[in-house]
Amino acid sequence: MFPYGFVMTLDLTRVRELGARESGLAVVVAYRPDGTAHTSVVNAGVLDHPLTGEPVVAFVARGHARKLAHLRLDGRATVVLRSGWDWVAVEGTVELAGPHDALAGLAPGAIPGLLRSVYAAAAGGRADDWAALDAEMAAEGHTAVLLRPKRVYGNGTEPGDGRA
């Protein structure tokens, strides 16, 4: 346990818990070329990386979004989820998978399914629920952002103590 009730771990359990309480509503921080923070609100969720199977925090960005341009340049992000006064932050590096961002090892034809999986993890439901949005996502250049956690921290309790 860290001072002041902060917990640091690479476990994404708290991310799943807080995301479920708030439909995955999160703040993402990307970094501008001058190093300052660029923030926006997204729906984020935890899913297994499509190539490695490791758990990642993921969200979808429209192709014209400033955060996507910043992520392409810097490659780092922080995602913060909260519910009431409980919060958790995940810092790490990102991988992008979309029409203008090839993810090495992922076939371009797999992008629509990945986008659906990210939406389902972030907002709830099943990936097949999102199939009707494929054309809209393609037209807008939607891109999956996969955040590999390097640091996970927040307030709250140690996992398993019954207070989470």
CYANA upper distance limits for C-alpha pairs under 8 A (distance plus 0.5 A):
  1 MET  CA      5 GLY  CA      7.17
  1 MET  CA      6 PHE  CA      6.92
  1 MET  CA      7 VAL  CA      5.94
  1 MET  CA      8 MET  CA      7.98
  1 MET  CA    158 GLU  CA      7.80
  2 PHE  CA      6 PHE  CA      5.42
  2 PHE  CA      7 VAL  CA      6.20
  2 PHE  CA      8 MET  CA      7.80
  5 GLY  CA    155 ASN  CA      6.20
  5 GLY  CA    156 GLY  CA      6.70
  5 GLY  CA    157 THR  CA      7.49
  6 PHE  CA    153 TYR  CA      7.24
  6 PHE  CA    154 GLY  CA      5.89
  6 PHE  CA    155 ASN  CA      5.02
  6 PHE  CA    156 GLY  CA      7.07
  6 PHE  CA    157 THR  CA      8.32
  7 VAL  CA    153 TYR  CA      5.89
  7 VAL  CA    154 GLY  CA      6.14
  7 VAL  CA    155 ASN  CA      6.65
  7 VAL  CA    156 GLY  CA      7.51
  7 VAL  CA    157 THR  CA      7.50
  7 VAL  CA    158 GLU  CA      7.19
  8 MET  CA    151 ARG  CA      7.74
  8 MET  CA    152 VAL  CA      6.11
  8 MET  CA    153 TYR  CA      4.78
  8 MET  CA    154 GLY  CA      7.41
  9 THR  CA    151 ARG  CA      7.42
  9 THR  CA    152 VAL  CA      5.93
  9 THR  CA    153 TYR  CA      6.90
 10 LEU  CA    149 PRO  CA      7.29
 10 LEU  CA    150 LYS  CA      7.62
 10 LEU  CA    151 ARG  CA      6.61
 10 LEU  CA    152 VAL  CA      5.80
 11 ASP  CA    152 VAL  CA      7.71
 12 LEU  CA     16 ARG  CA      6.92
 12 LEU  CA     46 VAL  CA      8.00
 12 LEU  CA     55 PRO  CA      8.28
 12 LEU  CA    152 VAL  CA      7.99
 13 THR  CA     17 GLU  CA      6.73
 14 ARG  CA     18 LEU  CA      6.49
 14 ARG  CA     88 VAL  CA      7.25
 15 VAL  CA     19 GLY  CA      6.33
 15 VAL  CA     45 GLY  CA      8.05
 15 VAL  CA     46 VAL  CA      7.82
 15 VAL  CA     81 LEU  CA      7.32
 15 VAL  CA     88 VAL  CA      6.91
 16 ARG  CA     20 ALA  CA      6.57
 16 ARG  CA     45 GLY  CA      7.33
 16 ARG  CA     46 VAL  CA      6.89
 17 GLU  CA     21 ARG  CA      7.07
 18 LEU  CA     22 GLU  CA      7.03
 18 LEU  CA     24 GLY  CA      8.02
 18 LEU  CA     81 LEU  CA      6.84
 18 LEU  CA     82 ARG  CA      6.51
 18 LEU  CA     83 SER  CA      6.37
 18 LEU  CA     86 ASP  CA      8.20
 18 LEU  CA     87 TRP  CA      7.80
 18 LEU  CA     88 VAL  CA      8.37
 19 GLY  CA     23 SER  CA      6.24
 19 GLY  CA     24 GLY  CA      4.52
 19 GLY  CA     25 LEU  CA      7.07
 19 GLY  CA     26 ALA  CA      8.32
 19 GLY  CA     44 ALA  CA      7.80
 19 GLY  CA     45 GLY  CA      7.03
 19 GLY  CA     81 LEU  CA      6.99
 19 GLY  CA     82 ARG  CA      8.14
 19 GLY  CA    122 ALA  CA      7.88
 20 ALA  CA     24 GLY  CA      6.62
 20 ALA  CA    124 GLY  CA      8.46
 21 ARG  CA     83 SER  CA      7.08
 22 GLU  CA     82 ARG  CA      8.18
 22 GLU  CA     83 SER  CA      6.97
 23 SER  CA     43 ASN  CA      7.58
 23 SER  CA    122 ALA  CA      7.24
 23 SER  CA    123 ALA  CA      5.56
 23 SER  CA    124 GLY  CA      7.40
 24 GLY  CA     42 VAL  CA      8.32
 24 GLY  CA     43 ASN  CA      5.18
 24 GLY  CA     44 ALA  CA      5.42
 24 GLY  CA     45 GLY  CA      6.32
 24 GLY  CA     81 LEU  CA      7.92
 24 GLY  CA    122 ALA  CA      5.37
 24 GLY  CA    123 ALA  CA      6.13
 25 LEU  CA     41 VAL  CA      7.55
 25 LEU  CA     42 VAL  CA      6.41
 25 LEU  CA     43 ASN  CA      5.04
 25 LEU  CA     44 ALA  CA      6.90
 25 LEU  CA     81 LEU  CA      7.10
 25 LEU  CA     82 ARG  CA      8.45
 25 LEU  CA    122 ALA  CA      8.37
 26 ALA  CA     41 VAL  CA      6.16
 26 ALA  CA     42 VAL  CA      5.87
 26 ALA  CA     43 ASN  CA      6.25
 26 ALA  CA     44 ALA  CA      6.67
 26 ALA  CA     79 VAL  CA      7.02
 26 ALA  CA     80 VAL  CA      5.99
 26 ALA  CA     81 LEU  CA      5.10
 26 ALA  CA     82 ARG  CA      7.64
 27 VAL  CA     39 THR  CA      7.12
 27 VAL  CA     40 SER  CA      6.13
 27 VAL  CA     41 VAL  CA      5.01
 27 VAL  CA     42 VAL  CA      6.62
 27 VAL  CA     79 VAL  CA      6.20
 27 VAL  CA     80 VAL  CA      5.69
 27 VAL  CA     81 LEU  CA      7.13
 28 VAL  CA     39 THR  CA      6.08
 28 VAL  CA     40 SER  CA      6.02
 28 VAL  CA     41 VAL  CA      6.66
 28 VAL  CA     42 VAL  CA      7.28
 28 VAL  CA     77 ALA  CA      7.41
 28 VAL  CA     78 THR  CA      6.20
 28 VAL  CA     79 VAL  CA      4.94
 28 VAL  CA     80 VAL  CA      6.91
 29 VAL  CA     37 ALA  CA      6.61
 29 VAL  CA     38 HIS  CA      6.08
 29 VAL  CA     39 THR  CA      5.06
 29 VAL  CA     40 SER  CA      7.34
 29 VAL  CA     77 ALA  CA      5.99
 29 VAL  CA     78 THR  CA      5.51
 29 VAL  CA     79 VAL  CA      6.79
 30 ALA  CA     37 ALA  CA      6.45
 30 ALA  CA     38 HIS  CA      5.67
 30 ALA  CA     39 THR  CA      6.88
 30 ALA  CA     67 LYS  CA      6.49
 30 ALA  CA     70 HIS  CA      6.64
 30 ALA  CA     71 LEU  CA      6.62
 30 ALA  CA     74 ASP  CA      8.45
 30 ALA  CA     76 ARG  CA      7.08
 30 ALA  CA     77 ALA  CA      5.36
 30 ALA  CA     78 THR  CA      7.35
 31 TYR  CA     35 GLY  CA      6.05
 31 TYR  CA     36 THR  CA      6.22
 31 TYR  CA     37 ALA  CA      5.35
 31 TYR  CA     38 HIS  CA      6.17
 31 TYR  CA     70 HIS  CA      6.44
 31 TYR  CA     71 LEU  CA      7.68
 31 TYR  CA     74 ASP  CA      7.04
 31 TYR  CA     76 ARG  CA      7.68
 31 TYR  CA     77 ALA  CA      7.65
 32 ARG  CA     36 THR  CA      5.96
 32 ARG  CA     37 ALA  CA      6.76
 32 ARG  CA     38 HIS  CA      6.87
 32 ARG  CA     70 HIS  CA      6.12
 32 ARG  CA     74 ASP  CA      8.15
 33 PRO  CA     70 HIS  CA      7.83
 33 PRO  CA     73 LEU  CA      7.91
 33 PRO  CA     74 ASP  CA      7.91
 38 HIS  CA     67 LYS  CA      7.46
 39 THR  CA     67 LYS  CA      8.15
 40 SER  CA     67 LYS  CA      8.12
 42 VAL  CA     59 PHE  CA      7.34
 42 VAL  CA     60 VAL  CA      8.25
 43 ASN  CA     59 PHE  CA      6.61
 43 ASN  CA     60 VAL  CA      8.29
 43 ASN  CA    119 TYR  CA      8.26
 43 ASN  CA    122 ALA  CA      5.74
 43 ASN  CA    123 ALA  CA      6.86
 44 ALA  CA     57 VAL  CA      7.11
 44 ALA  CA     58 ALA  CA      5.95
 44 ALA  CA     59 PHE  CA      5.11
 44 ALA  CA     60 VAL  CA      8.37
 44 ALA  CA    118 VAL  CA      8.23
 44 ALA  CA    119 TYR  CA      8.42
 44 ALA  CA    121 ALA  CA      7.80
 44 ALA  CA    122 ALA  CA      4.90
 44 ALA  CA    123 ALA  CA      7.98
 45 GLY  CA     57 VAL  CA      6.03
 45 GLY  CA     58 ALA  CA      5.99
 45 GLY  CA     59 PHE  CA      7.19
 45 GLY  CA    118 VAL  CA      7.45
 45 GLY  CA    119 TYR  CA      8.48
 45 GLY  CA    121 ALA  CA      5.30
 45 GLY  CA    122 ALA  CA      4.42
 45 GLY  CA    123 ALA  CA      8.00
 46 VAL  CA     55 PRO  CA      6.97
 46 VAL  CA     56 VAL  CA      6.09
 46 VAL  CA     57 VAL  CA      5.05
 46 VAL  CA     58 ALA  CA      6.60
 46 VAL  CA    121 ALA  CA      6.58
 46 VAL  CA    122 ALA  CA      7.72
 47 LEU  CA     55 PRO  CA      6.01
 47 LEU  CA     56 VAL  CA      6.21
 47 LEU  CA     57 VAL  CA      7.09
 47 LEU  CA     58 ALA  CA      7.52
 47 LEU  CA    117 SER  CA      8.38
 47 LEU  CA    118 VAL  CA      7.70
 47 LEU  CA    121 ALA  CA      6.85
 48 ASP  CA     52 THR  CA      8.17
 48 ASP  CA     53 GLY  CA      5.26
 48 ASP  CA     54 GLU  CA      5.73
 48 ASP  CA     55 PRO  CA      4.88
 48 ASP  CA     56 VAL  CA      6.51
 49 HIS  CA     53 GLY  CA      5.16
 49 HIS  CA     54 GLU  CA      5.81
 49 HIS  CA     55 PRO  CA      6.45
 49 HIS  CA     56 VAL  CA      6.53
 49 HIS  CA    146 LEU  CA      7.89
 50 PRO  CA    106 LEU  CA      8.27
 50 PRO  CA    114 LEU  CA      8.00
 51 LEU  CA    105 GLY  CA      7.68
 51 LEU  CA    106 LEU  CA      7.68
 55 PRO  CA    148 ARG  CA      8.23
 56 VAL  CA    146 LEU  CA      6.57
 56 VAL  CA    147 LEU  CA      5.99
 56 VAL  CA    148 ARG  CA      5.72
 56 VAL  CA    149 PRO  CA      7.13
 57 VAL  CA     90 VAL  CA      8.44
 57 VAL  CA    146 LEU  CA      6.50
 57 VAL  CA    147 LEU  CA      5.57
 57 VAL  CA    148 ARG  CA      7.36
 57 VAL  CA    149 PRO  CA      7.97
 58 ALA  CA    118 VAL  CA      6.61
 58 ALA  CA    122 ALA  CA      8.00
 58 ALA  CA    144 ALA  CA      7.46
 58 ALA  CA    145 VAL  CA      5.95
 58 ALA  CA    146 LEU  CA      5.12
 58 ALA  CA    147 LEU  CA      6.44
 59 PHE  CA    118 VAL  CA      6.55
 59 PHE  CA    119 TYR  CA      7.65
 59 PHE  CA    122 ALA  CA      7.32
 59 PHE  CA    144 ALA  CA      6.53
 59 PHE  CA    145 VAL  CA      5.88
 59 PHE  CA    146 LEU  CA      7.47
 60 VAL  CA    115 LEU  CA      7.46
 60 VAL  CA    118 VAL  CA      7.42
 60 VAL  CA    119 TYR  CA      7.70
 60 VAL  CA    142 HIS  CA      6.90
 60 VAL  CA    143 THR  CA      6.03
 60 VAL  CA    144 ALA  CA      5.12
 60 VAL  CA    145 VAL  CA      6.32
 61 ALA  CA     65 ALA  CA      6.97
 61 ALA  CA     67 LYS  CA      8.19
 61 ALA  CA     68 LEU  CA      6.94
 61 ALA  CA    142 HIS  CA      6.04
 61 ALA  CA    143 THR  CA      5.80
 61 ALA  CA    144 ALA  CA      7.04
 61 ALA  CA    145 VAL  CA      7.57
 62 ARG  CA     68 LEU  CA      8.16
 62 ARG  CA    137 MET  CA      8.32
 62 ARG  CA    140 GLU  CA      6.51
 62 ARG  CA    141 GLY  CA      6.32
 62 ARG  CA    142 HIS  CA      4.81
 62 ARG  CA    143 THR  CA      6.78
 63 GLY  CA     68 LEU  CA      7.52
 63 GLY  CA    140 GLU  CA      6.38
 63 GLY  CA    141 GLY  CA      4.77
 63 GLY  CA    142 HIS  CA      5.67
 63 GLY  CA    143 THR  CA      6.95
 64 HIS  CA     68 LEU  CA      7.90
 64 HIS  CA     69 ALA  CA      8.44
 64 HIS  CA    140 GLU  CA      8.17
 64 HIS  CA    141 GLY  CA      8.03
 65 ALA  CA     69 ALA  CA      7.36
 66 ARG  CA     70 HIS  CA      6.81
 67 LYS  CA     71 LEU  CA      6.53
 68 LEU  CA     72 ARG  CA      6.64
 69 ALA  CA     73 LEU  CA      7.01
 70 HIS  CA     74 ASP  CA      6.57
 70 HIS  CA     75 GLY  CA      8.20
 71 LEU  CA     75 GLY  CA      5.32
 71 LEU  CA     76 ARG  CA      6.95
 71 LEU  CA     77 ALA  CA      7.76
 71 LEU  CA     94 VAL  CA      7.83
 72 ARG  CA     96 LEU  CA      8.46
 75 GLY  CA     93 THR  CA      6.04
 75 GLY  CA     94 VAL  CA      5.87
 75 GLY  CA     95 GLU  CA      7.89
 76 ARG  CA     91 GLU  CA      8.11
 76 ARG  CA     92 GLY  CA      6.25
 76 ARG  CA     93 THR  CA      4.88
 76 ARG  CA     94 VAL  CA      6.34
 77 ALA  CA     91 GLU  CA      6.44
 77 ALA  CA     92 GLY  CA      6.32
 77 ALA  CA     93 THR  CA      6.68
 77 ALA  CA     94 VAL  CA      7.30
 77 ALA  CA    147 LEU  CA      7.80
 78 THR  CA     89 ALA  CA      7.16
 78 THR  CA     90 VAL  CA      5.94
 78 THR  CA     91 GLU  CA      4.82
 78 THR  CA     92 GLY  CA      7.01
 79 VAL  CA     89 ALA  CA      6.12
 79 VAL  CA     90 VAL  CA      5.74
 79 VAL  CA     91 GLU  CA      7.13
 80 VAL  CA     87 TRP  CA      7.48
 80 VAL  CA     88 VAL  CA      6.21
 80 VAL  CA     89 ALA  CA      4.80
 80 VAL  CA     90 VAL  CA      6.94
 81 LEU  CA     87 TRP  CA      6.09
 81 LEU  CA     88 VAL  CA      6.04
 81 LEU  CA     89 ALA  CA      7.03
 82 ARG  CA     86 ASP  CA      6.01
 82 ARG  CA     87 TRP  CA      4.59
 82 ARG  CA     88 VAL  CA      7.00
 83 SER  CA     87 TRP  CA      6.92
 86 ASP  CA    154 GLY  CA      8.25
 86 ASP  CA    155 ASN  CA      6.66
 86 ASP  CA    156 GLY  CA      6.67
 87 TRP  CA    154 GLY  CA      6.00
 87 TRP  CA    155 ASN  CA      6.44
 87 TRP  CA    156 GLY  CA      8.03
 88 VAL  CA    152 VAL  CA      7.55
 88 VAL  CA    153 TYR  CA      6.10
 88 VAL  CA    154 GLY  CA      4.63
 88 VAL  CA    155 ASN  CA      7.22
 89 ALA  CA    152 VAL  CA      6.16
 89 ALA  CA    153 TYR  CA      5.91
 89 ALA  CA    154 GLY  CA      6.40
 90 VAL  CA    149 PRO  CA      6.52
 90 VAL  CA    150 LYS  CA      7.98
 90 VAL  CA    151 ARG  CA      6.30
 90 VAL  CA    152 VAL  CA      5.00
 90 VAL  CA    153 TYR  CA      7.21
 91 GLU  CA    147 LEU  CA      8.35
 91 GLU  CA    148 ARG  CA      8.48
 91 GLU  CA    149 PRO  CA      6.22
 91 GLU  CA    150 LYS  CA      6.26
 91 GLU  CA    151 ARG  CA      5.65
 91 GLU  CA    152 VAL  CA      6.92
 92 GLY  CA    147 LEU  CA      6.50
 92 GLY  CA    148 ARG  CA      5.89
 92 GLY  CA    149 PRO  CA      5.15
 92 GLY  CA    150 LYS  CA      5.19
 92 GLY  CA    151 ARG  CA      7.12
 93 THR  CA    147 LEU  CA      6.13
 93 THR  CA    148 ARG  CA      5.99
 93 THR  CA    149 PRO  CA      7.57
 93 THR  CA    150 LYS  CA      7.99
 94 VAL  CA    145 VAL  CA      6.84
 94 VAL  CA    146 LEU  CA      5.83
 94 VAL  CA    147 LEU  CA      4.92
 94 VAL  CA    148 ARG  CA      6.62
 95 GLU  CA    103 LEU  CA      7.66
 95 GLU  CA    145 VAL  CA      6.43
 95 GLU  CA    146 LEU  CA      5.65
 95 GLU  CA    147 LEU  CA      7.11
 95 GLU  CA    148 ARG  CA      8.43
 96 LEU  CA    101 ASP  CA      6.25
 96 LEU  CA    102 ALA  CA      7.59
 96 LEU  CA    103 LEU  CA      6.80
 96 LEU  CA    143 THR  CA      7.02
 96 LEU  CA    144 ALA  CA      6.20
 96 LEU  CA    145 VAL  CA      5.37
 96 LEU  CA    146 LEU  CA      6.83
 97 ALA  CA    101 ASP  CA      5.71
 97 ALA  CA    102 ALA  CA      5.95
 97 ALA  CA    103 LEU  CA      5.60
 97 ALA  CA    111 ILE  CA      7.30
 97 ALA  CA    143 THR  CA      6.02
 97 ALA  CA    144 ALA  CA      5.57
 97 ALA  CA    145 VAL  CA      7.19
 98 GLY  CA    102 ALA  CA      6.71
 98 GLY  CA    103 LEU  CA      8.32
 98 GLY  CA    108 PRO  CA      8.42
 98 GLY  CA    111 ILE  CA      6.77
 98 GLY  CA    141 GLY  CA      7.42
 98 GLY  CA    142 HIS  CA      6.83
 98 GLY  CA    143 THR  CA      4.67
 98 GLY  CA    144 ALA  CA      6.67
 99 PRO  CA    108 PRO  CA      8.18
 99 PRO  CA    111 ILE  CA      8.45
 99 PRO  CA    138 ALA  CA      8.05
 99 PRO  CA    141 GLY  CA      6.52
 99 PRO  CA    142 HIS  CA      8.00
 99 PRO  CA    143 THR  CA      7.50
100 HIS  CA    141 GLY  CA      8.08
101 ASP  CA    143 THR  CA      8.01
102 ALA  CA    106 LEU  CA      8.06
102 ALA  CA    108 PRO  CA      7.89
106 LEU  CA    110 ALA  CA      7.15
106 LEU  CA    111 ILE  CA      8.37
107 ALA  CA    111 ILE  CA      7.87
110 ALA  CA    114 LEU  CA      6.77
111 ILE  CA    115 LEU  CA      6.61
112 PRO  CA    116 ARG  CA      6.75
112 PRO  CA    134 ASP  CA      6.65
112 PRO  CA    138 ALA  CA      8.40
113 GLY  CA    117 SER  CA      6.67
113 GLY  CA    127 ALA  CA      7.78
114 LEU  CA    118 VAL  CA      6.69
114 LEU  CA    144 ALA  CA      7.75
115 LEU  CA    119 TYR  CA      6.72
115 LEU  CA    142 HIS  CA      8.26
115 LEU  CA    143 THR  CA      7.76
115 LEU  CA    144 ALA  CA      6.36
116 ARG  CA    120 ALA  CA      6.58
116 ARG  CA    127 ALA  CA      5.34
116 ARG  CA    128 ASP  CA      7.63
116 ARG  CA    129 ASP  CA      8.41
116 ARG  CA    130 TRP  CA      5.93
116 ARG  CA    131 ALA  CA      7.28
117 SER  CA    121 ALA  CA      6.59
117 SER  CA    126 ARG  CA      7.88
117 SER  CA    127 ALA  CA      5.31
118 VAL  CA    122 ALA  CA      6.53
118 VAL  CA    127 ALA  CA      8.45
118 VAL  CA    144 ALA  CA      7.60
119 TYR  CA    123 ALA  CA      6.28
119 TYR  CA    124 GLY  CA      7.85
119 TYR  CA    127 ALA  CA      7.85
119 TYR  CA    130 TRP  CA      7.92
120 ALA  CA    124 GLY  CA      5.23
120 ALA  CA    125 GLY  CA      5.59
120 ALA  CA    126 ARG  CA      5.81
120 ALA  CA    127 ALA  CA      5.83
120 ALA  CA    129 ASP  CA      8.35
120 ALA  CA    130 TRP  CA      7.95
121 ALA  CA    125 GLY  CA      7.98
121 ALA  CA    126 ARG  CA      8.47
125 GLY  CA    129 ASP  CA      7.13
126 ARG  CA    130 TRP  CA      8.00
127 ALA  CA    131 ALA  CA      7.73
130 TRP  CA    134 ASP  CA      7.89
133 LEU  CA    137 MET  CA      6.53
134 ASP  CA    138 ALA  CA      6.59
135 ALA  CA    139 ALA  CA      6.60
136 GLU  CA    140 GLU  CA      6.67
137 MET  CA    141 GLY  CA      6.53
137 MET  CA    142 HIS  CA      5.59
138 ALA  CA    142 HIS  CA      6.70
156 GLY  CA    164 ALA  CA      7.32
157 THR  CA    161 ASP  CA      7.55
157 THR  CA    163 ARG  CA      6.97
157 THR  CA    164 ALA  CA      6.44
158 GLU  CA    164 ALA  CA      8.25
159 PRO  CA    164 ALA  CA      7.45
160 GLY  CA    164 ALA  CA      8.07
